[in-house]
Amino acid sequence: MAILHRLDPELAPVFTVRLPVDLNDIDGARKQRAEMLAALGVPEPSSTVAHSDQLAPGVDGNPDVMVRVFRPTGVPESEPLPCVYWTQGGGYVLTAPDMDDTWCEGLVDTHRCVVVSVDWRRAPEHPFPAAADDCYAGLAWTVANAEDLGIDASRVAIAGHSSGGGSTAGLALIVRDRAEFSLAHCMLIYPMIDDTNSTDSSHEVTDPQVWSRASNDIAWKAYLGEMYGTEHVSPYAAPSRMVDLSGLPPTSILTGELDLFVDENLIYAQRLMHARVPTELYVYPGAPHAFDRMVPGAAVSRQFFADRDAVLRRAFR
């Protein structure tokens, strides 16, 4: 079923002419994405934010993980700031490690915080648990080096969008279960958390101009490898499979009414509340996947940014 005719009027002109991304050819999709980003141009780096690339030691014999640390200029590292540990999306398969630099700079400017962005390994070359291991390694390094990075370790929030939101939800579960440190907040932006592709909304969204059922199926197959379609899928890969959600940090979920993931996001939010996890849920009418990135000036996108920032301000109190 198509959803383009139900889009918010400010979003429709962009999404209806958007070129489809064909994940049947992952290499081709990566090239297409790189060409699109090149055509948009690279924004000038912010003069108010400095960043540096660091290597975090891999866990359990895995390779080191690159993390990019963003910090407001003019703030001494002796002054500890709150931190957002950021995981970008890409359906677990698409790669563009610089894509979210402007997003991260915006968080630094808005919240006077440190942002640490992790560059995780992509499938199908590196199926689960590669991305999960990389995300945990980068976060563990961030917490362990909080003093040197000028981070207040008691105010670390993890956040991510799309598959990065799925990785963030899985990361919250890993942190809970390993119990090596704690988190102030977990922000999930239209997270990809259910590998079964079985909800009503997952059947409803078929338009190739948005993240569709077909793309979702291909991406999960690439990420899960031999586990796909079995009962052996780890809940750290597909957090909707976790039976016990108790003990997780306060969580916010922000999603679109017309997102493929909206049903799995709503179900997860309800289950978090039943597990007595402090939970905030925001659903944006007429909004498909990645609406805030495609049309950031739309009223619904501006509301999304306002809600995102209000959540982080509360998390960092």
VOLUM-878174 format. One record per residue: x, y, z of N, C-alpha, C in turn; residue in one letter. Coordinates in steps of 0.2 Angstrom, whole numbers, padded with zeros to 4 digits, always signed. Layout:
BEGIN
SITE/X/Y/Z/X/Y/Z/X/Y/Z/A
...
***
This chain:
BEGIN
SITE/+0004/-0006/+0000/+0000/+0000/+0000/+0004/+0006/+0000/M
SITE/+0002/+0011/-0004/+0006/+0018/-0004/+0004/+0022/+0001/A
SITE/+0009/+0027/+0004/+0007/+0032/+0009/+0009/+0039/+0006/I
SITE/+0012/+0040/+0000/+0014/+0046/-0002/+0008/+0051/-0002/L
SITE/+0002/+0049/-0004/-0004/+0053/-0004/-0006/+0056/+0003/H
SITE/-0003/+0053/+0008/-0005/+0055/+0015/+0000/+0059/+0018/R
SITE/+0005/+0061/+0015/+0011/+0065/+0018/+0008/+0072/+0019/L
SITE/+0012/+0075/+0025/+0011/+0082/+0026/+0012/+0086/+0020/D
SITE/+0008/+0091/+0019/+0009/+0095/+0012/+0016/+0098/+0012/P
SITE/+0019/+0100/+0017/+0026/+0103/+0016/+0031/+0097/+0015/E
SITE/+0030/+0091/+0016/+0035/+0086/+0015/+0033/+0082/+0008/L
SITE/+0027/+0082/+0006/+0026/+0079/-0001/+0030/+0081/-0007/A
SITE/+0031/+0087/-0008/+0035/+0089/-0014/+0042/+0086/-0014/P
SITE/+0045/+0085/-0008/+0052/+0082/-0008/+0052/+0075/-0009/V
SITE/+0047/+0072/-0005/+0047/+0064/-0005/+0044/+0061/-0012/F
SITE/+0040/+0065/-0015/+0037/+0062/-0021/+0041/+0062/-0027/T
SITE/+0046/+0066/-0027/+0051/+0066/-0032/+0058/+0063/-0031/V
SITE/+0058/+0061/-0025/+0065/+0058/-0022/+0066/+0051/-0026/R
SITE/+0073/+0051/-0028/+0075/+0045/-0032/+0075/+0039/-0027/L
SITE/+0072/+0033/-0029/+0072/+0027/-0025/+0079/+0024/-0024/P
SITE/+0080/+0021/-0018/+0086/+0018/-0016/+0085/+0011/-0017/V
SITE/+0089/+0007/-0021/+0088/+0000/-0023/+0093/-0004/-0019/D
SITE/+0091/-0007/-0013/+0096/-0011/-0009/+0097/-0018/-0012/L
SITE/+0094/-0019/-0018/+0096/-0026/-0021/+0103/-0025/-0023/N
SITE/+0105/-0019/-0024/+0112/-0018/-0026/+0115/-0013/-0021/D
SITE/+0118/-0016/-0016/+0120/-0012/-0010/+0126/-0008/-0012/I
SITE/+0130/-0010/-0016/+0136/-0006/-0018/+0133/+0000/-0022/D
SITE/+0129/-0002/-0027/+0126/+0004/-0030/+0122/+0009/-0026/G
SITE/+0119/+0007/-0021/+0115/+0011/-0016/+0120/+0015/-0013/A
SITE/+0126/+0012/-0011/+0131/+0016/-0007/+0134/+0022/-0012/R
SITE/+0135/+0020/-0018/+0137/+0025/-0023/+0132/+0031/-0024/K
SITE/+0126/+0029/-0025/+0121/+0034/-0026/+0120/+0038/-0020/Q
SITE/+0121/+0036/-0014/+0121/+0040/-0008/+0126/+0045/-0008/R
SITE/+0132/+0042/-0009/+0138/+0046/-0009/+0138/+0052/-0015/A
SITE/+0135/+0050/-0020/+0134/+0055/-0026/+0129/+0061/-0023/E
SITE/+0124/+0058/-0020/+0119/+0063/-0017/+0122/+0068/-0012/M
SITE/+0126/+0065/-0008/+0129/+0069/-0003/+0134/+0074/-0006/L
SITE/+0137/+0072/-0011/+0142/+0076/-0014/+0138/+0082/-0018/A
SITE/+0133/+0080/-0021/+0129/+0085/-0024/+0126/+0091/-0019/A
SITE/+0125/+0089/-0013/+0122/+0093/-0008/+0128/+0098/-0006/L
SITE/+0134/+0096/-0007/+0140/+0099/-0004/+0141/+0098/+0003/G
SITE/+0147/+0099/+0005/+0149/+0099/+0012/+0149/+0105/+0015/V
SITE/+0145/+0106/+0021/+0144/+0112/+0024/+0151/+0114/+0027/P
SITE/+0151/+0121/+0028/+0157/+0123/+0031/+0157/+0121/+0039/E
SITE/+0163/+0118/+0041/+0163/+0117/+0048/+0161/+0122/+0053/P
SITE/+0158/+0121/+0058/+0156/+0126/+0063/+0162/+0129/+0066/S
SITE/+0162/+0136/+0067/+0167/+0139/+0070/+0167/+0139/+0078/S
SITE/+0161/+0137/+0080/+0160/+0136/+0087/+0161/+0129/+0090/T
SITE/+0162/+0124/+0086/+0163/+0117/+0088/+0170/+0115/+0085/V
SITE/+0174/+0112/+0089/+0180/+0108/+0087/+0179/+0101/+0087/A
SITE/+0182/+0097/+0083/+0181/+0090/+0083/+0188/+0086/+0081/H
SITE/+0188/+0080/+0084/+0194/+0076/+0083/+0192/+0069/+0083/S
SITE/+0196/+0065/+0079/+0195/+0058/+0078/+0200/+0054/+0083/D
SITE/+0197/+0049/+0086/+0200/+0045/+0091/+0199/+0038/+0089/Q
SITE/+0203/+0033/+0092/+0202/+0026/+0091/+0201/+0023/+0098/L
SITE/+0195/+0020/+0098/+0193/+0016/+0104/+0195/+0009/+0103/A
SITE/+0198/+0006/+0108/+0200/-0001/+0107/+0194/-0006/+0106/P
SITE/+0194/-0010/+0102/+0189/-0015/+0100/+0188/-0020/+0106/G
SITE/+0182/-0022/+0107/+0181/-0027/+0112/+0181/-0034/+0110/V
SITE/+0183/-0039/+0114/+0183/-0046/+0112/+0187/-0047/+0106/D
SITE/+0193/-0044/+0105/+0197/-0045/+0099/+0195/-0042/+0093/G
SITE/+0190/-0038/+0093/+0188/-0034/+0087/+0192/-0028/+0086/N
SITE/+0192/-0026/+0079/+0197/-0020/+0078/+0195/-0014/+0081/P
SITE/+0199/-0009/+0082/+0198/-0003/+0085/+0192/+0001/+0081/D
SITE/+0189/+0005/+0085/+0183/+0009/+0082/+0185/+0016/+0082/V
SITE/+0183/+0019/+0076/+0184/+0027/+0076/+0178/+0030/+0079/M
SITE/+0180/+0035/+0083/+0174/+0039/+0086/+0177/+0047/+0084/V
SITE/+0172/+0051/+0083/+0173/+0058/+0082/+0170/+0062/+0088/R
SITE/+0174/+0066/+0091/+0173/+0069/+0097/+0172/+0076/+0095/V
SITE/+0166/+0079/+0096/+0164/+0086/+0095/+0163/+0090/+0102/F
SITE/+0166/+0096/+0102/+0166/+0099/+0109/+0166/+0107/+0107/R
SITE/+0162/+0111/+0111/+0162/+0118/+0110/+0168/+0121/+0111/P
SITE/+0170/+0126/+0106/+0176/+0129/+0107/+0176/+0134/+0113/T
SITE/+0182/+0135/+0115/+0182/+0140/+0121/+0180/+0137/+0128/G
SITE/+0178/+0131/+0128/+0176/+0128/+0134/+0182/+0123/+0136/V
SITE/+0186/+0125/+0142/+0191/+0121/+0144/+0189/+0114/+0146/P
SITE/+0193/+0109/+0144/+0191/+0102/+0145/+0191/+0100/+0153/E
SITE/+0194/+0105/+0157/+0193/+0104/+0164/+0186/+0105/+0166/S
SITE/+0182/+0108/+0162/+0175/+0109/+0164/+0170/+0103/+0161/E
SITE/+0168/+0099/+0165/+0164/+0093/+0162/+0157/+0095/+0160/P
SITE/+0156/+0093/+0154/+0150/+0094/+0150/+0146/+0088/+0149/L
SITE/+0139/+0088/+0149/+0135/+0082/+0147/+0137/+0080/+0140/P
SITE/+0135/+0074/+0138/+0137/+0070/+0132/+0132/+0067/+0129/C
SITE/+0131/+0067/+0122/+0127/+0063/+0118/+0132/+0058/+0114/V
SITE/+0131/+0052/+0115/+0134/+0047/+0111/+0130/+0045/+0106/Y
SITE/+0132/+0047/+0099/+0128/+0047/+0094/+0129/+0041/+0089/W
SITE/+0124/+0037/+0087/+0125/+0032/+0082/+0121/+0034/+0076/T
SITE/+0124/+0035/+0070/+0120/+0037/+0064/+0117/+0030/+0061/Q
SITE/+0112/+0032/+0056/+0108/+0026/+0053/+0111/+0024/+0047/G
SITE/+0107/+0021/+0043/+0110/+0018/+0036/+0107/+0011/+0035/G
SITE/+0102/+0009/+0038/+0099/+0002/+0037/+0105/-0003/+0038/G
SITE/+0109/-0002/+0042/+0115/-0006/+0044/+0120/-0008/+0038/Y
SITE/+0118/-0005/+0032/+0122/-0007/+0026/+0125/+0000/+0023/V
SITE/+0122/+0005/+0023/+0124/+0011/+0020/+0130/+0015/+0024/L
SITE/+0135/+0018/+0021/+0140/+0020/+0024/+0141/+0028/+0022/T
SITE/+0142/+0032/+0027/+0144/+0039/+0026/+0146/+0042/+0032/A
SITE/+0152/+0041/+0034/+0154/+0042/+0041/+0154/+0050/+0043/P
SITE/+0154/+0054/+0037/+0154/+0061/+0039/+0147/+0064/+0038/D
SITE/+0142/+0060/+0037/+0135/+0063/+0035/+0132/+0067/+0041/M
SITE/+0133/+0065/+0047/+0130/+0068/+0053/+0134/+0073/+0056/D
SITE/+0140/+0075/+0053/+0144/+0080/+0057/+0140/+0087/+0058/D
SITE/+0136/+0089/+0054/+0132/+0095/+0055/+0127/+0094/+0060/T
SITE/+0124/+0088/+0060/+0119/+0086/+0065/+0122/+0086/+0072/W
SITE/+0128/+0084/+0073/+0132/+0083/+0079/+0134/+0090/+0081/C
SITE/+0136/+0094/+0077/+0138/+0101/+0078/+0132/+0105/+0081/E
SITE/+0126/+0104/+0078/+0120/+0107/+0080/+0119/+0105/+0088/G
SITE/+0119/+0099/+0089/+0118/+0097/+0096/+0123/+0100/+0101/L
SITE/+0129/+0101/+0099/+0134/+0104/+0103/+0132/+0111/+0104/V
SITE/+0131/+0115/+0099/+0129/+0122/+0100/+0123/+0123/+0104/D
SITE/+0118/+0119/+0103/+0111/+0119/+0106/+0112/+0118/+0114/T
SITE/+0116/+0113/+0115/+0115/+0110/+0122/+0122/+0111/+0126/H
SITE/+0127/+0114/+0123/+0133/+0115/+0126/+0136/+0109/+0129/R
SITE/+0136/+0104/+0125/+0138/+0097/+0127/+0143/+0095/+0122/C
SITE/+0146/+0089/+0124/+0151/+0085/+0120/+0146/+0080/+0116/V
SITE/+0148/+0079/+0110/+0145/+0074/+0106/+0150/+0069/+0103/V
SITE/+0149/+0062/+0105/+0154/+0057/+0102/+0150/+0053/+0097/V
SITE/+0152/+0053/+0091/+0149/+0049/+0085/+0153/+0043/+0084/S
SITE/+0150/+0038/+0083/+0154/+0031/+0082/+0153/+0029/+0075/V
SITE/+0159/+0027/+0072/+0159/+0024/+0065/+0159/+0017/+0065/D
SITE/+0153/+0014/+0065/+0152/+0006/+0066/+0153/+0003/+0059/W
SITE/+0155/-0004/+0059/+0156/-0008/+0053/+0149/-0009/+0050/R
SITE/+0149/-0010/+0044/+0143/-0011/+0040/+0142/-0018/+0038/R
SITE/+0136/-0020/+0037/+0134/-0026/+0034/+0133/-0025/+0026/A
SITE/+0133/-0030/+0022/+0134/-0037/+0024/+0141/-0040/+0025/P
SITE/+0146/-0035/+0024/+0153/-0037/+0025/+0154/-0039/+0032/E
SITE/+0150/-0035/+0037/+0151/-0036/+0044/+0144/-0037/+0047/H
SITE/+0142/-0043/+0047/+0135/-0044/+0050/+0135/-0043/+0058/P
SITE/+0129/-0043/+0061/+0129/-0044/+0068/+0134/-0049/+0071/F
SITE/+0137/-0048/+0076/+0137/-0042/+0081/+0142/-0037/+0080/P
SITE/+0144/-0036/+0073/+0150/-0031/+0072/+0147/-0024/+0074/A
SITE/+0142/-0022/+0072/+0139/-0015/+0074/+0138/-0014/+0081/A
SITE/+0135/-0019/+0084/+0134/-0019/+0091/+0140/-0019/+0095/A
SITE/+0145/-0023/+0093/+0152/-0023/+0097/+0155/-0016/+0096/D
SITE/+0155/-0013/+0090/+0158/-0006/+0089/+0155/-0001/+0093/D
SITE/+0148/-0001/+0093/+0145/+0004/+0097/+0146/+0004/+0105/C
SITE/+0147/-0003/+0107/+0148/-0003/+0114/+0155/-0001/+0116/Y
SITE/+0160/-0003/+0111/+0167/-0002/+0112/+0168/+0006/+0112/A
SITE/+0165/+0010/+0108/+0165/+0017/+0108/+0162/+0020/+0114/G
SITE/+0157/+0017/+0116/+0154/+0020/+0122/+0158/+0019/+0128/L
SITE/+0160/+0013/+0129/+0164/+0011/+0135/+0171/+0015/+0135/A
SITE/+0174/+0016/+0129/+0180/+0021/+0129/+0178/+0028/+0131/W
SITE/+0172/+0030/+0129/+0170/+0037/+0131/+0169/+0038/+0138/T
SITE/+0166/+0033/+0141/+0164/+0033/+0148/+0171/+0033/+0152/V
SITE/+0175/+0028/+0150/+0182/+0027/+0153/+0186/+0033/+0153/A
SITE/+0185/+0037/+0148/+0190/+0043/+0147/+0186/+0049/+0148/N
SITE/+0180/+0049/+0151/+0176/+0055/+0152/+0180/+0061/+0155/A
SITE/+0184/+0060/+0160/+0188/+0065/+0163/+0192/+0069/+0158/E
SITE/+0196/+0065/+0154/+0201/+0068/+0149/+0197/+0071/+0143/D
SITE/+0191/+0069/+0142/+0187/+0072/+0137/+0183/+0078/+0139/L
SITE/+0183/+0079/+0145/+0179/+0084/+0148/+0171/+0083/+0148/G
SITE/+0170/+0076/+0150/+0163/+0074/+0150/+0161/+0073/+0157/I
SITE/+0155/+0074/+0159/+0152/+0073/+0165/+0149/+0066/+0164/D
SITE/+0152/+0061/+0167/+0150/+0054/+0166/+0143/+0052/+0169/A
SITE/+0140/+0056/+0173/+0134/+0055/+0176/+0128/+0058/+0171/S
SITE/+0131/+0061/+0166/+0126/+0064/+0161/+0127/+0062/+0154/R
SITE/+0128/+0056/+0153/+0129/+0053/+0146/+0122/+0050/+0143/V
SITE/+0120/+0053/+0138/+0114/+0050/+0134/+0116/+0047/+0128/A
SITE/+0113/+0041/+0126/+0114/+0038/+0120/+0109/+0040/+0115/I
SITE/+0110/+0040/+0109/+0105/+0042/+0104/+0107/+0040/+0097/A
SITE/+0102/+0039/+0093/+0103/+0037/+0086/+0097/+0037/+0082/G
SITE/+0097/+0037/+0076/+0091/+0037/+0071/+0091/+0031/+0067/H
SITE/+0085/+0029/+0065/+0084/+0023/+0060/+0088/+0017/+0063/S
SITE/+0092/+0014/+0059/+0096/+0008/+0061/+0101/+0010/+0067/S
SITE/+0103/+0016/+0067/+0107/+0019/+0073/+0102/+0019/+0079/G
SITE/+0096/+0020/+0078/+0091/+0020/+0084/+0090/+0013/+0086/G
SITE/+0090/+0008/+0081/+0090/+0001/+0083/+0096/-0001/+0087/G
SITE/+0102/+0001/+0085/+0109/+0000/+0088/+0109/+0003/+0095/S
SITE/+0106/+0009/+0096/+0105/+0013/+0102/+0101/+0009/+0107/T
SITE/+0095/+0006/+0105/+0091/+0002/+0109/+0095/-0004/+0111/A
SITE/+0098/-0007/+0106/+0102/-0013/+0108/+0108/-0012/+0113/G
SITE/+0111/-0006/+0112/+0116/-0004/+0116/+0114/-0003/+0123/L
SITE/+0108/+0000/+0124/+0105/+0001/+0131/+0104/-0005/+0134/A
SITE/+0102/-0011/+0131/+0101/-0017/+0134/+0108/-0020/+0136/L
SITE/+0113/-0019/+0131/+0120/-0022/+0133/+0122/-0019/+0139/I
SITE/+0122/-0012/+0139/+0124/-0008/+0145/+0121/-0011/+0152/V
SITE/+0114/-0012/+0151/+0110/-0014/+0157/+0113/-0021/+0159/R
SITE/+0114/-0025/+0154/+0116/-0032/+0156/+0123/-0033/+0158/D
SITE/+0128/-0029/+0155/+0135/-0029/+0158/+0136/-0026/+0164/R
SITE/+0132/-0021/+0165/+0132/-0017/+0172/+0139/-0014/+0173/A
SITE/+0142/-0012/+0168/+0149/-0009/+0169/+0149/-0001/+0170/E
SITE/+0143/+0002/+0168/+0142/+0009/+0169/+0135/+0010/+0168/F
SITE/+0132/+0017/+0169/+0125/+0018/+0169/+0124/+0024/+0164/S
SITE/+0118/+0025/+0162/+0117/+0030/+0157/+0111/+0035/+0159/L
SITE/+0111/+0041/+0157/+0106/+0046/+0159/+0100/+0045/+0155/A
SITE/+0101/+0044/+0149/+0095/+0044/+0144/+0096/+0040/+0138/H
SITE/+0091/+0037/+0135/+0092/+0034/+0129/+0086/+0037/+0124/C
SITE/+0089/+0040/+0119/+0084/+0043/+0114/+0084/+0039/+0107/M
SITE/+0078/+0037/+0105/+0078/+0033/+0099/+0073/+0036/+0094/L
SITE/+0077/+0038/+0089/+0073/+0042/+0083/+0071/+0037/+0078/I
SITE/+0065/+0036/+0077/+0062/+0031/+0072/+0066/+0025/+0072/Y
SITE/+0067/+0021/+0077/+0072/+0016/+0078/+0070/+0010/+0074/P
SITE/+0074/+0006/+0071/+0074/+0000/+0067/+0075/-0006/+0072/M
SITE/+0070/-0009/+0075/+0071/-0013/+0081/+0067/-0020/+0080/I
SITE/+0063/-0021/+0075/+0059/-0027/+0074/+0061/-0031/+0067/D
SITE/+0065/-0036/+0068/+0067/-0039/+0062/+0061/-0043/+0058/D
SITE/+0056/-0044/+0061/+0051/-0049/+0058/+0047/-0046/+0053/T
SITE/+0047/-0039/+0052/+0043/-0035/+0047/+0036/-0038/+0047/N
SITE/+0033/-0038/+0053/+0026/-0041/+0053/+0021/-0037/+0056/S
SITE/+0022/-0030/+0057/+0017/-0026/+0060/+0013/-0023/+0054/T
SITE/+0007/-0020/+0055/+0003/-0017/+0050/+0007/-0012/+0046/D
SITE/+0010/-0007/+0050/+0014/-0002/+0046/+0019/-0005/+0042/S
SITE/+0022/-0010/+0044/+0028/-0013/+0039/+0025/-0016/+0033/S
SITE/+0018/-0018/+0033/+0015/-0020/+0027/+0012/-0014/+0023/H
SITE/+0011/-0008/+0026/+0008/-0003/+0023/+0013/+0002/+0019/E
SITE/+0019/+0002/+0021/+0024/+0007/+0018/+0027/+0003/+0012/V
SITE/+0026/+0004/+0006/+0029/+0001/+0000/+0032/+0005/-0005/T
SITE/+0030/+0012/-0004/+0033/+0017/-0009/+0041/+0017/-0009/D
SITE/+0044/+0016/-0015/+0051/+0016/-0015/+0055/+0022/-0013/P
SITE/+0051/+0028/-0013/+0054/+0034/-0012/+0055/+0035/-0004/Q
SITE/+0053/+0031/+0000/+0054/+0031/+0007/+0057/+0024/+0009/V
SITE/+0059/+0024/+0015/+0061/+0017/+0018/+0055/+0012/+0018/W
SITE/+0056/+0007/+0013/+0050/+0003/+0012/+0051/-0004/+0015/S
SITE/+0045/-0008/+0014/+0046/-0015/+0016/+0051/-0019/+0013/R
SITE/+0052/-0017/+0006/+0057/-0021/+0003/+0064/-0019/+0005/A
SITE/+0065/-0013/+0006/+0072/-0011/+0009/+0073/-0014/+0015/S
SITE/+0068/-0013/+0020/+0069/-0016/+0026/+0071/-0023/+0027/N
SITE/+0067/-0027/+0023/+0069/-0034/+0022/+0076/-0036/+0020/D
SITE/+0078/-0032/+0015/+0085/-0033/+0012/+0090/-0031/+0018/I
SITE/+0089/-0026/+0021/+0093/-0023/+0026/+0094/-0028/+0032/A
SITE/+0088/-0031/+0035/+0089/-0036/+0040/+0092/-0042/+0038/W
SITE/+0091/-0044/+0032/+0094/-0050/+0030/+0102/-0049/+0030/K
SITE/+0104/-0043/+0027/+0111/-0042/+0027/+0114/-0042/+0034/A
SITE/+0111/-0039/+0039/+0113/-0038/+0045/+0113/-0044/+0049/Y
SITE/+0108/-0048/+0049/+0107/-0054/+0053/+0111/-0060/+0050/L
SITE/+0112/-0060/+0044/+0115/-0066/+0040/+0111/-0072/+0042/G
SITE/+0115/-0077/+0044/+0112/-0084/+0045/+0106/-0084/+0050/E
SITE/+0106/-0079/+0054/+0101/-0079/+0059/+0094/-0077/+0057/M
SITE/+0094/-0073/+0051/+0088/-0070/+0048/+0083/-0076/+0047/Y
SITE/+0077/-0074/+0050/+0071/-0078/+0049/+0071/-0084/+0054/G
SITE/+0075/-0084/+0059/+0075/-0090/+0064/+0073/-0087/+0070/T
SITE/+0073/-0091/+0075/+0071/-0089/+0082/+0078/-0088/+0086/E
SITE/+0083/-0088/+0083/+0090/-0087/+0086/+0092/-0080/+0085/H
SITE/+0088/-0075/+0083/+0090/-0068/+0083/+0091/-0065/+0090/V
SITE/+0097/-0062/+0091/+0098/-0059/+0097/+0094/-0053/+0098/S
SITE/+0092/-0052/+0104/+0088/-0046/+0106/+0093/-0040/+0106/P
SITE/+0099/-0041/+0106/+0104/-0035/+0105/+0104/-0033/+0098/Y
SITE/+0102/-0037/+0093/+0102/-0035/+0086/+0095/-0032/+0085/A
SITE/+0090/-0036/+0087/+0083/-0034/+0086/+0079/-0033/+0093/A
SITE/+0080/-0027/+0096/+0078/-0026/+0103/+0070/-0028/+0105/P
SITE/+0066/-0028/+0100/+0059/-0030/+0101/+0059/-0037/+0103/S
SITE/+0064/-0041/+0102/+0064/-0048/+0105/+0066/-0049/+0112/R
SITE/+0068/-0043/+0115/+0070/-0044/+0122/+0064/-0045/+0126/M
SITE/+0063/-0050/+0130/+0058/-0051/+0134/+0057/-0046/+0140/V
SITE/+0063/-0045/+0144/+0063/-0041/+0150/+0066/-0034/+0148/D
SITE/+0062/-0029/+0148/+0064/-0022/+0147/+0065/-0018/+0153/L
SITE/+0064/-0021/+0159/+0065/-0017/+0165/+0073/-0015/+0166/S
SITE/+0073/-0010/+0170/+0080/-0008/+0172/+0084/-0004/+0167/G
SITE/+0080/-0002/+0161/+0083/+0002/+0156/+0083/+0010/+0158/L
SITE/+0087/+0014/+0155/+0087/+0021/+0157/+0081/+0024/+0155/P
SITE/+0079/+0030/+0157/+0074/+0034/+0154/+0074/+0034/+0147/P
SITE/+0069/+0033/+0143/+0069/+0033/+0136/+0064/+0037/+0132/T
SITE/+0066/+0040/+0127/+0062/+0044/+0122/+0062/+0041/+0116/S
SITE/+0056/+0040/+0112/+0055/+0038/+0106/+0052/+0043/+0102/I
SITE/+0055/+0045/+0096/+0052/+0050/+0091/+0051/+0047/+0085/L
SITE/+0045/+0047/+0082/+0044/+0043/+0076/+0038/+0046/+0072/T
SITE/+0038/+0044/+0065/+0033/+0047/+0061/+0026/+0043/+0060/G
SITE/+0021/+0046/+0059/+0014/+0043/+0058/+0015/+0038/+0052/E
SITE/+0018/+0040/+0047/+0019/+0036/+0041/+0025/+0032/+0040/L
SITE/+0029/+0032/+0046/+0035/+0028/+0045/+0034/+0020/+0046/D
SITE/+0038/+0017/+0042/+0037/+0009/+0042/+0038/+0007/+0049/L
SITE/+0042/+0010/+0053/+0043/+0008/+0060/+0038/+0010/+0065/F
SITE/+0033/+0014/+0063/+0029/+0017/+0069/+0026/+0012/+0073/V
SITE/+0023/+0006/+0070/+0020/+0001/+0075/+0025/-0002/+0080/D
SITE/+0031/-0004/+0077/+0036/-0007/+0082/+0038/-0002/+0087/E
SITE/+0038/+0004/+0085/+0040/+0009/+0090/+0035/+0010/+0095/N
SITE/+0029/+0011/+0093/+0023/+0011/+0098/+0023/+0005/+0103/L
SITE/+0024/-0001/+0100/+0023/-0007/+0104/+0029/-0007/+0109/I
SITE/+0035/-0005/+0107/+0041/-0004/+0111/+0040/+0001/+0117/Y
SITE/+0037/+0007/+0115/+0036/+0012/+0120/+0031/+0009/+0125/A
SITE/+0026/+0006/+0123/+0021/+0003/+0128/+0024/-0002/+0132/Q
SITE/+0028/-0006/+0130/+0032/-0012/+0134/+0037/-0009/+0139/R
SITE/+0040/-0003/+0137/+0044/+0000/+0141/+0040/+0003/+0147/L
SITE/+0035/+0006/+0146/+0031/+0009/+0151/+0028/+0003/+0156/M
SITE/+0026/-0003/+0153/+0024/-0008/+0157/+0030/-0011/+0161/H
SITE/+0036/-0010/+0159/+0042/-0012/+0163/+0044/-0007/+0168/A
SITE/+0040/-0001/+0168/+0041/+0004/+0173/+0047/+0008/+0171/R
SITE/+0049/+0009/+0165/+0054/+0013/+0162/+0051/+0020/+0161/V
SITE/+0054/+0025/+0163/+0051/+0032/+0162/+0052/+0033/+0154/P
SITE/+0046/+0034/+0151/+0046/+0034/+0143/+0042/+0040/+0141/T
SITE/+0045/+0043/+0136/+0042/+0048/+0132/+0041/+0046/+0125/E
SITE/+0035/+0047/+0122/+0033/+0045/+0115/+0031/+0051/+0111/L
SITE/+0034/+0052/+0105/+0031/+0057/+0101/+0030/+0055/+0094/Y
SITE/+0024/+0056/+0091/+0022/+0054/+0084/+0020/+0060/+0080/V
SITE/+0023/+0060/+0074/+0023/+0066/+0070/+0018/+0065/+0064/Y
SITE/+0012/+0068/+0064/+0007/+0067/+0059/+0010/+0068/+0052/P
SITE/+0008/+0064/+0047/+0010/+0065/+0040/+0017/+0064/+0039/G
SITE/+0021/+0061/+0043/+0028/+0061/+0043/+0031/+0054/+0041/A
SITE/+0034/+0053/+0036/+0037/+0047/+0034/+0044/+0046/+0037/P
SITE/+0048/+0041/+0036/+0055/+0040/+0039/+0059/+0045/+0036/H
SITE/+0063/+0048/+0041/+0068/+0053/+0040/+0066/+0060/+0037/A
SITE/+0060/+0061/+0039/+0056/+0067/+0037/+0060/+0074/+0039/F
SITE/+0063/+0073/+0045/+0066/+0079/+0048/+0073/+0081/+0044/D
SITE/+0076/+0076/+0041/+0082/+0076/+0038/+0081/+0079/+0031/R
SITE/+0075/+0076/+0028/+0074/+0078/+0021/+0071/+0085/+0020/M
SITE/+0067/+0087/+0025/+0063/+0094/+0025/+0064/+0097/+0032/V
SITE/+0070/+0099/+0034/+0071/+0101/+0040/+0067/+0108/+0042/P
SITE/+0065/+0112/+0037/+0062/+0118/+0038/+0054/+0117/+0039/G
SITE/+0051/+0111/+0037/+0044/+0110/+0038/+0042/+0111/+0045/A
SITE/+0036/+0113/+0046/+0033/+0114/+0053/+0034/+0108/+0057/A
SITE/+0032/+0102/+0054/+0032/+0096/+0058/+0039/+0094/+0060/V
SITE/+0044/+0096/+0056/+0051/+0095/+0057/+0054/+0099/+0063/S
SITE/+0051/+0106/+0063/+0053/+0110/+0068/+0050/+0108/+0075/R
SITE/+0044/+0105/+0075/+0042/+0102/+0081/+0046/+0097/+0083/Q
SITE/+0048/+0092/+0079/+0053/+0087/+0080/+0059/+0089/+0084/F
SITE/+0062/+0094/+0081/+0068/+0097/+0084/+0067/+0100/+0091/F
SITE/+0061/+0104/+0092/+0060/+0106/+0098/+0059/+0101/+0103/A
SITE/+0055/+0096/+0101/+0054/+0090/+0106/+0061/+0087/+0108/D
SITE/+0065/+0085/+0103/+0071/+0082/+0104/+0075/+0086/+0109/R
SITE/+0076/+0093/+0108/+0080/+0097/+0112/+0077/+0097/+0119/D
SITE/+0070/+0097/+0120/+0067/+0098/+0126/+0069/+0091/+0130/A
SITE/+0069/+0086/+0127/+0070/+0079/+0130/+0078/+0079/+0132/V
SITE/+0082/+0082/+0128/+0089/+0082/+0130/+0090/+0087/+0136/L
SITE/+0087/+0092/+0136/+0088/+0097/+0142/+0086/+0094/+0148/R
SITE/+0080/+0090/+0148/+0078/+0087/+0154/+0083/+0081/+0156/R
SITE/+0086/+0078/+0151/+0090/+0072/+0153/+0097/+0075/+0156/A
SITE/+0099/+0081/+0154/+0105/+0084/+0156/+0105/+0088/+0163/F
SITE/+0099/+0088/+0166/+0098/+0092/+0172/+0103/+0090/+0177/R
***
